[in-house]
Amino acid sequence: MKNKYMFGGAIIIVFLGVMAYLFTQTNVSYENNFDKVMQSGKTLRATGSWVKERNYVVDKQNNLLSFYIKDNQGNMMKVIYHGTIPNNFESSINIVVTGKYTDGNFQATDILTKCPSKYQDQQKQRAS
């Protein structure tokens, strides 16, 4: 009888441990000050505007994209992303990148683009 309770208790403890680990892994905060992003060393979501004046580089062979984003204070940061380029990347202005700042660049694991024309059309429809 005691073995059943010990086994059940062990399963509950393992389950709570796994849940705590998953919770800490998904708890990624947003940051729009690149000075803080560069000093953090943690995985963050950095928000900024794409600097279109600086050319972006697409290396299709290595599935690599690099570009610059700027925060509200005017600080620029180079972003390197290994993955597929988002469909509306070239028409976007604001970008949210998830990743870590290491070796002088922001190593992104995910990119979310915000296209202003999409939202402007919705605002015009609401005004009508």
N, C-alpha and C positions, 0 to 999 in steps of 0.2 A: 504494500500500500504506500509506504514512504517513497519508493522508487518512482511511482507515478507522479507524486507531488514534486519531487526533485526534478524529474524530466520536464514536467509542465513549467516549473519555475525557470529552468534553464532556457526553455524555448521563449518564454516571455522576456527574459533578460537579453537574449540574442536579438529578438525582434525590436526591443526598445533601443538597443545599441545601434542596429542598422538604421532605424528611423532617425536617431539623433545625428548619425553620420550624414545621411541624405539631406537632412534639414540644413546642416552647416554648409554643405556643398552647393545648395541652391540659393543660399542667402547672399546674393551678390548685390552690392549697392551701386547706385548711380553717382557719378562725379562729373561736374562740368568745369572743374579747375584743374588744368593739366599739371600744375606744380604739385598738387596733392597726388595726382595719378602717378607721377614720376617718382615720388618719395614713398608711396605706399608699399609696393612689392606684392600686393594682393591682387586677386582677380577682381576686376571692376568692370562696370559699364561706363565708358567715357562717352560723353555727348559733346558734339561740336558741329561746326559747319565745314563742309568740304572746301578746301582751298583750290579752286579751279585754275588759278594763275600758275600754280605749281603742277607740272605734268605728272600724271599717274602712269605707272608702269604695269603692263600686263604681260606675264610670262606664261603663255598657254601650255608650254611643254612641261613646266614644273608646277602648273596650277597655282600661280602666285600673283598677287595683286599688291602693289604698294602705292600709297597716296598720302597726302597731308590733310590734317584737320586742324581747325583753330577753335579755341574756347572763347568765352565772352570777354576775357581780359586781353585777348590778342596773342596768347601763347600758341605756338604751332607745335605739332607732334607728328612724326612720321608713323604711319600704320602699315604693318606688313600682315597680309592675310593669305593663308594657304587654304584654298577652296574655290568654289564656283562663284563667279562675280554675280551679285544680285542683278535681276533684270532691269530695274529702273535706276541703276547706279549713276549713269551719266546725266539723268534728269533730276537727281536729288540735290538738295541743298544741305539739309541737316542729316547727320549720321550718328548712329549709336553703335559703338564697337565694344564687344565683350572680350576681355583678355587681360594680359599682364604687361607691364612696362619692364622690359629687360634689354640689356645691351644697347641702350640708346634708342630703342624703337618700341612701339607698342605692338606686341605680338597678339593679333586678334584671332579669336576662335569662332567669332560670329559677327555678322554685320547686319544692321537693320537700317534701311534707308527710308527717309521721309520725303515724299514728293509733294511740294507745295501746290502744284496745279490740281492734284486730286482733291485736296481739301478746299481750294478756292471754288471749284465747281460745286461742291456740296454746300458751301456757304451761299452761293448765288441762288441755288435751288430753294434753300430755306427762306431767303429774303423775298422770293416771289410769292 
